[in-house]
Amino acid sequence: MSHKRSQLGGDEERGTVMMTVGKLLLWTDLIFLAFVYSSIKVGSNVYPIWFLTQAAIGGTLLGVGYSRRGKLTH
C-alpha cells in the first residue's frame, strides 16, 4: 500500500511559518510575564505594554497561520 505525501507550498508553508513564529513569541512572552508585576509595582508600564503587545502579535500570527495552513490531511 503506497501513501501519497503532500508537500507544503504556498499558503500552507507560510501558515506553518506564521504559526511557528507566533508560538515562539508566546513562549518568550512568558519570560516577560515574570517582570510585569515588579514593573507595575515600581510604577513603570514598559513590561505590561511589551507583554500585551507581544501576546497580541503572537496570538494573531498563530490564528492567521492556522487559517492559512488549514488541514494538512486530506
Secondary structure as UniProt FT lines:
FT   HELIX           11..41
FT   TURN            42..43
FT   HELIX           46..69
//
